[in-house]
Amino acid sequence: MASGHVGFYNALLRRLWKFLAAYAALLLGATTGFYLLEGGSDDLGMSFYWAVVTIATVGYGDVVPTTSNARWFTIAVILVAVFLTAYLISIIIGVVNDESHKRNLGMLGTDFTGHVVVIGYAGVGRAAVRELLAVGERVAVATADVNEIPNIRSLAPEHRIYASFYPTGDSEVLNRLNAAAAKSVVICTPDDTTNLITALAVRQIAPNVRIVVSVTRAELRPTLRSAGVTYVASPNDMGGRLAANAAFRPDVVNVFEDLTSASYGTDIGEYVLTEKTPLSRQALSEAETMVRAASGCIVIGYARPRGPGEYVTALNPPPSFHFQPGDALLVMGSLENLKRLEAWLGVPQGR
């Protein structure tokens, strides 16, 4: 990417100035030395030419030292020039190795826009990344485990996923993941305090982005919501409810697990209606028939905006309900059915 090339050249230039200063000093010293030691010549230009061909170890033979001191001086100049050449090569190799290492760790940044950022790649983060990729999202992931980076990159092509190393206390991770240009940020590190601090940092650089935070302590929900978090998920609470339901109505739990995964089986889709979509201002009874005929999906509800970024969700609305532009249509169907519905509506899934 362009930013990676810029970073490489900047790093190279930062290290080259010492070499350039030493090279200029050698050129000046060699020119002065040849001018003084070869006293028979009063041509400063010839001394400069002599210095250049000596430092470059070209050795045309058109100018040669005529005194013992000049010969020893020439040997010294050649040795210093060889040393500087080796130093230049070491600089280039060092910069290339450093940039390659940074690229392998994902430290050069991404230019993704309209993507989803996932910070933390433990249990929750791993599941979130797979679900996001399954529905076609582009994902930028930060992980504290450097060994996970190759595994993350193997999940999707390079244009769909970006992985970056996220060491403790790294304040630049949001810039590397281009969080300011993302549409959503999912924060799910194992530490609730880190999640809160990260959410505050995200809200500062991206006032309108949707922030989802996973916490182990459900009592932190009010604090996170007041910090600007859009949605707070508590895997412990959710897991407890599923376990309780599985004890006396296991089939309901099986259906729930199926519906909440886009990787297989049946999924729930969400589509924001516009003036041009076929369902705008249609009654629910008519909309259900149209959706079923066009895609095979089943309408299960809607979400209606009630303020900036806030929606009220309703399931199983009455047949007399009318969809309006801006409403989010909620449907249930297979992945193929959802794709057909997306093509028919002319709007992408999600909001």
ZISUL-V974270 format. One record per helix or strand of 2 or more residues. SS is the DSSP state (hx for helix, st for strand). FROM is the first residue (numbers start at 1). LEN is the number of residues. If there is no record, write none. Layout:
BEGIN
{{SS & FROM & LEN} {SS & FROM & LEN}}
END
This chain:
BEGIN
{{hx & 2 & 36} {hx & 44 & 12} {hx & 68 & 38} {st & 116 & 4} {hx & 123 & 12} {st & 139 & 5} {hx & 146 & 8} {st & 161 & 5} {hx & 173 & 4} {hx & 179 & 3} {st & 184 & 4} {hx & 192 & 14} {st & 210 & 5} {hx & 218 & 9} {st & 231 & 3} {hx & 235 & 14} {hx & 250 & 10} {st & 266 & 7} {hx & 284 & 12} {st & 298 & 10} {st & 310 & 6} {st & 328 & 7} {hx & 335 & 11} {st & 349 & 2}}
END
